[in-house]
Amino acid sequence: MFYTFSFNDEFFDDLNNNVSREEFIKIENFIIHNFCEKENVFYSGSSKIIDKNKGKNGNNSDLLDNFLNDFEIREFGPFTDKPNNIIDFGFCGEIKKIGLIKSLTCKEILVNLRNTQMEVKNKIQDFWSSNEFNSKQEKIKSLEKVFKKIFKMSSKVIFVDRYIPRHVINNDASLIRSYKNTFNFLYHNLLSSNSKVIFYGGIHQKDCLNRLRNIIKEKNLDKPLNPDLNINEQDMKDELKLRLKELFKTDSKDLEKKLEYMKKKLESVFLVKNHSAWKSLHERRIMCFLDDQELNMQQAIKDNVIFVFNVSEKEAGLNLIGSNRNTTNDRMITMCRPRETKDIIKKWLKNVENEGNFDQIKISA
């Protein structure tokens, strides 16, 4: 997945005054190799703390100034200066600790350099897998952390699973229960954020034909099996809309009240793409926009403010939670590298965004 790190003033004071020049270089290399060079690790602190620690008198002031100047150029990114940022790894002093996953002091880095490097390496993974945990509770708790971070750090999140409309039309009870539990789980973790959520699914021509055949049979309609006939297609859309709204309806009265309160800032839309986009919707994905501005995807790629995660396990869907809400299905969520992300978005713009919608359904109202 993705991780963040930051510094506090005490850490820079120690670097400047309480370590030798040789030790300074060891700590600097530790930061560069284990954090700055990682594609899924980002600086989430402020630019002010970097600026105010430049030009200070100290034993290592020249080394510190060089480090901070280089850091400012290379490491300021999408999470820099964002309010209420998450700090996974905190470089700090011995007294005031920061970092949700780990606090790192000059002393610890120098005394236990090898062990600390291994610990950080093991904690920074580009994937989440349900098979990494022994108990159901650990899996659920870990998955909650993943999505709380995604929602907190993103202005917009897109979920892609082309098969959801097919599942609801076919009325597959076990799958529908699993998806419903998943969406309830996602909404619970969405409540503490301001993210907009968009779901993308697909409809294939054979889905339309099969369901239209059943609609005609159920209603005793004397109509040809032509999906282009408005009355038949509208029947299909009406049924799909009702079933999708039911799928996304929460089972929790408490959660429903909170969602009602949030509706003005919560935008949840399900876009059902036409069958021409079917092939390009094959991969189950989560796409996260990190910028608060309404950027298009091309600009988001240019500004490095979009992440893409693949959800995979034997071509399974986004139903991360099982039909029993206390279990997770076997899934792996993997963060795509920047080059892969760029290629994915390029194909998405050409083959999905440019294709028409079969329907657009507002599911948050």
Sequence and secondary structure as in RCSB ss.txt:
>XXXX:A:sequence
MFYTFSFNDEFFDDLNNNVSREEFIKIENFIIHNFCEKENVFYSGSSKIIDKNKGKNGNNSDLLDNFLNDFEIRE
FGPFTDKPNNIIDFGFCGEIKKIGLIKSLTCKEILVNLRNTQMEVKNKIQDFWSSNEFNSKQEKIKSLEKVFKKI
FKMSSKVIFVDRYIPRHVINNDASLIRSYKNTFNFLYHNLLSSNSKVIFYGGIHQKDCLNRLRNIIKEKNLDKPL
NPDLNINEQDMKDELKLRLKELFKTDSKDLEKKLEYMKKKLESVFLVKNHSAWKSLHERRIMCFLDDQELNMQQA
IKDNVIFVFNVSEKEAGLNLIGSNRNTTNDRMITMCRPRETKDIIKKWLKNVENEGNFDQIKISA
>XXXX:A:secstr
  EEEEE HHHHHHHHHSS HHHHHHHHHHHIIIIIT TTEEE S HHHHHHTTT  STTHHHHHHHHHHHHHHH
  TTTT TT   SEEE  SSS   SSEEE HHHHHHTHHHHHHHHHHH  SEEEGGG SSHHHHHHHHHHHHHHH
HHH SEEEEE TTHHHHHHHT HHHHHHHHHHHHHHHHHHTTS  EEEEEEE  HHHHHHHHHHHHHHTT     
 TT HHHHHHHHHHHHHHHHHHHS S HHHHHHHHHHTTT  EEEEEE GGGTGGG S EEEEE  SS   HHHH
HHTT EEEEEEESTT  S  B SSTT B S EEEE  HHHHHHHHHHHIIIIITS EEEEEE   
